[in-house]
Structure formats: C-alpha cells, structure tokens
C-alpha cells in the first residue's frame, strides 16, 4: 500500500502540473487578454507568486510521496526515535517566512498604485451604477459636471439617453444634469486615465472587468472611486462579481475602448437633444 | 486498570436518559457525529444539484421536477433554486458538518478520555449544546420549505440583499429562519467552547501536564478558545440583521435605497459593517474547521509512523499562533469591499505571515514520517491525504492573500477551489481519518480495511479531479455563484471543464456509498474490537472497549509519559503507553 500511495501522490502532482500547463495553451482556459496599464504588473506578480506556489506544492508533495515510499514498515524493525530537530526547523521557518513576507510586500506596489494614488485631475470622469440586474454608465457631458441625483426620482420605465429623471434619478431642475449621457455600455477612450465612480441603487454589486484586471464592489450608500487606463481598442465584457440576487449571472455589460476621436464623436452623437 | 470496575455513579438505565437526553459526553459525541453525518449527506446531495446546473444549464430534468415542482419548473432548474442550493450547501457544510463533527463530535467523545477525565466539566450544559445544535439544524432545514423560498444570499449573507425582505426570492421568512438557525448555533457553540476549555484546564488526571496532552486535545482546546471569541461576534451580527429585517432598524442598511421599485425607509447604516462582523467570525471559523483535523492528523500520523511527533512543542505553538493570527486577517475577505485600501495592506501582510505556522505544521508532519516505519491502515491513509490536501489548498492562499492578486481572483472559482481543498476536503479527510481510527473505540467493532482503502483511493483521486480544475476556471475569470455562464463570451470555452468537474463530483459522491456501507455494516457486524487495536499510547487506548460508564475504573489513570512514545530505544515493545510506570 505504501508504494501504491506514493505513486498515487506523485501521479496526482504530475497530473496537476500537466493540467495547468495544458490549460495555459488552450484558448479561454487561462487569463483573458489584459488591456490595462496596471495589468502587466499584476500578471507578473502572479507569475512570481505562481512560481513560489509551484515550488511549495511540488516540493511538499514529492517529499510526502518519498517518505511514504521509503519509510514503510518492514517486519519488526523499529522507527528512528527522534523528537525533532530544532536547527532544521528554524532554518525552514526562516526561509518560508522571508519568501512569504517578501511576496506580501512586493504585491502591495500594484495595489498602492491602483488604490492609494488618486486619478490625475485630467482623468475622464464616468459614473457606474449597479442595480438588480444591470449596469448604467454616466458621462458628465460637455460641462464636465454630473447632475445631482436623488433616489426619490429613480424612474426605471424610461432609460433612453435623454430621459430625466430616468433610472439614475437625475434631477431635471439641475442644469448640470441636462447634458449628462448615460447608457448600458461603458464607452471609454484609449490611453487616457479613467476615473470611475461606483454606486449601487439597491444591493451590493461588483464592477468586474476581466480584461482590465479590475474588480471593485459597488456598495449601496457609498461612492467608490476606481481609476485605470485602457491600452487596447476593442469590445470587452463586464460582469457582476458580488451575489446580488436571483439573476446575478445575467448582470452583464459591454465596455468599448475607442480612439479619442471616436470617443468625442460618440459623446456628441449621444448628447441629449 | 484494564478490568471494568463498578463506578461510583450509576449509569442511567432508561433508554431516553441513556441515549436521547444523555449527559454522557460519549453519547453526546456520537449524537453530534450522526447529526454531522446526516448534514453531510444532505450537503453533498445539494452540491450534486449545483453541479447539474453548472454542467448542463439548459437541460430539463422531469424526474427532479416531481421532487421539486417549483425549483425545477418545466424540468429546468431555476436560478433561485440553484442559488438556494449554493447557500444551503455552504451553510450546512460549514456549520453542521465542519464545525460539528471534528470538534463537537470527536472532541466530546475523546477529549475527556484522552486527558483522563470521567466526563466534561458541565455535562448538562453539554447536552444543552447538542440539543440547541439539533434545533438549529432543524430550523435551517425548515428554511428550505417556507413560503417566499429558501434563502439565496450565499453563506456569507451580505446585506443589503439579506437585510431587505423585498429584494427578490429567498429574502422573506427563509432568510429569517437562516439567521435564527445560525444564532442558535452560535449559542450552542459558545456553550460548547466554555465546556471544552474548562474541561481541558481543570480536569486533567494526575501526571497529564499540558505538554503531555495528545495533539488532538491541543486541536480541540485551541479551537474552543477561537470559538469562544468568534461566535459571539457572529451572534451579535445575526441579531442586528434580524432587527434590521423585522423591526426597521438600519444597522446594515444605508439611506436612499430603492429595492424592487420601492424606496426603503430609514437607513443610515453600513453594509460593510456586516462584512466586518461576519468575517471577524468567518475567518477564525476556517481554523475552527481545520484545527481539530490538524490535531487528529498529528495524533494518527504518530501512531502509524511509530514515531513521536516531530517538534511536539513547535506543533503546539504553531497551532496557537494560527489561532491567534486568525483573528487579525479577516480583512483579506474584504479587499474589494470598499474598505480603506491602506488597511488592506496590513491585512494582506498578516495573512501571508499566517502561512509560516501553517508551513511549520507541514514540515513537522513530514518530519514525523521521516525515518518512520509506516503502517498503512485506512486512518493513516486519510491522515496522509489530509497533509497532501492541506498543502494543495494552502499554497494558493499565497495568491489570494495578496491585495493586488485578489483583485483578479476575488469571487472567482479560484477561491472556490482554494477553500474547498483546505477547509472542505482536507477537513473532511481529517474527519474520515478520525472515524476510521476511533471507530473501534466508539462502537467496539472494527471497520473493514479493504473497503476503507478502496474508499480512500477513490476519494483522494476524486477530490483532486474536482477541485484542481476549479483553479483554472478562476484563472480564466469565471465568477462564483453564477447559475449560468452561457451569456458570457469569455466563459464559453470553459463549458467542457464544468462537465468534467460534474462527472468527477458524481463519481466521488458515489464512492462515499462504500464508506456508508462499511460504516453501517461494521456497526452491527464488524469484528469485535480489542482495547488497543492500533498499539497506540494515549489514554483512550488504555481503557477497555466498550468504554465503561465514566470512562475509567474506580481509579483514574496516572500519566507518566509524553503522548507519542513510539520506538523508544530499550523499551520491550515499540510503544510505551502514557499510563505505563516509569520502569519498563
């Protein structure tokens, strides 16, 4: 049984390695394409961590298999009586501690960049609002200012661009809200910092854009800022990543990353008449 | 010592006092064990329903419609039914299985015996704990059947979804029952923890110093300390949530919410407050589930390695370090919650620090096997399996514990894979190891070794086949708790993986039938067990089988040795029992 178990442990370990390697070569079975400025740093931090994970996993499983193979009982022979080895223990603990803490610290750079720094003042301002079960994205329009909103004004019956108050409850009396543009697709210009303000109307949602390597809760009662820069044009998916009720899985939207010219054209075409 | 002697307190005679409302820790331990067994079967069946929907989201199951007419309308599994299964599977497994079996089940039965006590410190309180847990379980099951649907907010029950009854199906009476059930469970666990701590500290027999306690006892003791500090916080959170839902308080509900087209009155609260309260309990809960398994694994590894545990003291210190640090890392569940991002950094670093005592455990298990003469019994196979799974599940914590990487992996199936390996199946392997190991003492019969080994091999391969692919789903970005991923282009390619996981899940579930057959057959027909079939050293093996009322004869055992004196040079046998006088 000892040899069988050792082989089983080694086979599972090798199988796991092979499976990950194979998944990496298959389309759609590894990370989605990354299209944000911070994504490369995130992916390289992952690769570094994954290497440590692999060494720890294979090292421990290989050693476990070896012990099981080598130290099976033989007749009446007795085991080595030993209560431990403090020196080996201290060395192993020190190595593990240093590696783990080093990972924890290096991992914070990307985070700090993402969350501790503010978006530059010239960032494109957009507001994302989650509700059961869709997203609305609002641009402030030509005046660069969002119109004030009120929960008392929410009106989900008309969600056309010019609707006031509309689903976001834009105050029709507030002049800065007249030119606000909103819709269910997030349209952003390439290579420009975006400052996204997240809101939720009812329950907690989560703005999840796999291609941007971004995920952030949209919390009722809070306005949460998120900033990023997209570096590749195209159409990408947005999902909700916080269980928000019965049709959580259908809370899906698209993000279009376009050139600056196209972005301006889109803004003017969609400005409320 | 080995002869059964009439004890000072007479054993209760009637069936009800003896087996139902018993205050005997052994009966209560077995009651907890069977409660967990029933819960585990229900939870497992729910996981199979979850897997059905994920593999074949548009398939019709007319046969299931006859059992669940509403959940399978027109044969199609409804998303609210799927989410209810996700919620209830998680809740049942975490509370009724992983918290119940290893700690309350085996701990109740063996803590007093292993430290040389006649019972728990407070036997009546002990019975009360069990019956509160049983009521809590019934209330939880009732939540499945009430008008308004079963709760579907996930086992984390985040408000405001869970706080506002009008927020869709599953948020009515079912959600109230869920909270009541958890609150009862909290009280039961709190009382249980008090009992375990008092028993460990006050009722050790002569010679049983703290460092001579088996590591299983250290597992239960540490877990009890964690439970004592963690459960009250969840209890408080649960009560506040119940008030929010029924009395109109707004602890977790901010102002200005519009749910299902209606403005919610009141408010002024914070949804993130719930997350802090929940995870202040929820993260230590992970250790409540796994530490007794660690203790049992250490105990069983030493027994069948025929060696003392490598670095016994370091194991005790590591266990306590894990328990302590476990209270300072809850924020790693909340990196993306809107919590202050600077605080997240502190939580992240502390989370990776907790990997260090976890690594000590792993080194020392390997060290215990090094130079051993391993006897490959079924409990030993599961204990070795525990080590393998603990490593497999633990290493991915290095990814999830980092703030920046959590942004990518949070609430994806990478997380599902991670926690199922480490707190799900590793803990379950601890339970299986303990069951096969202590069965001869608990039920005075022996389980079949051939069936046990077959059960191990199939389950060991099965759980890896299920949960390794989850990591790939997560790396590809697949969110958890999706009743259907077919609407998303970036998830299309993953469909075959869902089918593979589902097949592996059904096969692994089928392999559990081998366990059930073995268990129940052995219960009635198994070979009669001797007092010490494994040639082990600790006190539970020095008392006769079946264990007499009040555990020991007239005289309590006296302890002379460390718990794992195997292969001592110069000793006549390869094991020295803790009760053997010094001159051997």
Interface residues (C-beta under 8 A of the other chain):
Chain A: X1 X2 X4 X5 X8 X9 X12 X15 X16 X19 X20 X23 X26 X27 X28 X29 X30 X31 X32 X41 X42 X45 X46 X49 X50 X52 X53 X56 X57 X60 X61 X63 X64 X67 X68 X71 X72 X73 X74 X76 X77 X78 X79 X80 X81 X82 X83 X84 X85 X86 X88 X89 X92 X93 X96 X97 X100 X101 X103 X104 X105 X107 X108 X109 X110 X111 X112 X114 X115 X116 X132 X150 X151 X152 X154 X156 X201 X202 X203 X204 X206 X208 X210 X213 X214 X215 X216 X217 X219 X220 X221 X222 X224 X237 X239 X240 X241 X242 X243 X244 X245 X246 X247 X248 X249 X250 X252
Chain B: X79 X80 X83 X152 X153 X154 X158 X159 X160 X161 X164 X167 X168 X169 X170 X253 X254 X255 X256 X257 X258 X259 X260 X261 X263 X267 X269 X270 X271 X272 X305 X306 X307 X308 X310 X311 X312 X314 X336 X337 X338 X341 X342 X344 X345 X348 X349 X351 X352 X353 X355 X356 X359 X360 X362 X363 X364 X366 X367 X369 X370 X371 X372 X373 X374 X375 X376 X381 X384 X387 X388 X391 X392 X395 X396 X398 X399 X401 X402 X403 X404 X405 X407 X408 X410 X411 X412 X453 X457 X460 X461 X464 X468 X469 X471 X472 X475 X476 X477 X479 X480 X481 X482 X483 X484 X485 X487 X488 X489 X490 X491 X492 X493 X494 X497 X566 X567 X568 X569 X574
